[in-house]
């Protein structure tokens, strides 16, 4: 009963219109979007919205790739649309999607978690603007199963069985690897001491322009990794 009451109050507060003076921030400055990596070319964000919580109004103005880690029903409200709420969605862990329209048509909105689980996602922003760096055969060069090939991102899904090793030739682009299973995977560069670990759900590794990596699943269960190349 207490949880229901709290969510009801949060929903009523969410329904109120924006008041002058309330902060509006870039998405990477919104407190629930924790920056894992950020520079002039990209931002990688760890999004967490607890049940009943609502983000600040924040602005999206760059192409963005979303990777779901844990889902809950949400509502979004655009600035200036007092009660117009987008339909709630409930995505499976490991679900991926992208929005490349924000570059041409920025959006300012806030997000309300109306579920009982914490919303957890990894967001990847391509901040290159008009300085896009098209690559040849990026889609074919990513490890795993190709899934999405957009203007600003190419993405594949890597599934490693227990103990499986995968050798990857690499690609001349920046690639983010996000673990979406409760597993332990390492990426190593044979012949060197370089080893990167994906050791927990939503772990992220970002690599750029290095070739010859080796993936190894040290878990007893299959591991799933989302690979996202920034173009």
Secondary structure, DSSP 8 states (H G I E B T S, - for coil): -HHHHHHHHHHHHHHS---TT--EEEGGGSTTEEEEEE-SSEEEEEEEE-TT-B--EEEE-SEEEEEEEE---EEEEETT-SS-B-------TT-EEEE-GGGTS-EEEEEEE-SSS-EEEEEEEE--TT-----TTHHHHSSSEEEEE-SSEEEEEEEE-TT-EEEE---SSEEEEEE-SS--EEEEETTSS-EEEE-STT-EEEEES---EEEEE-SSS-EEEEEEEE-
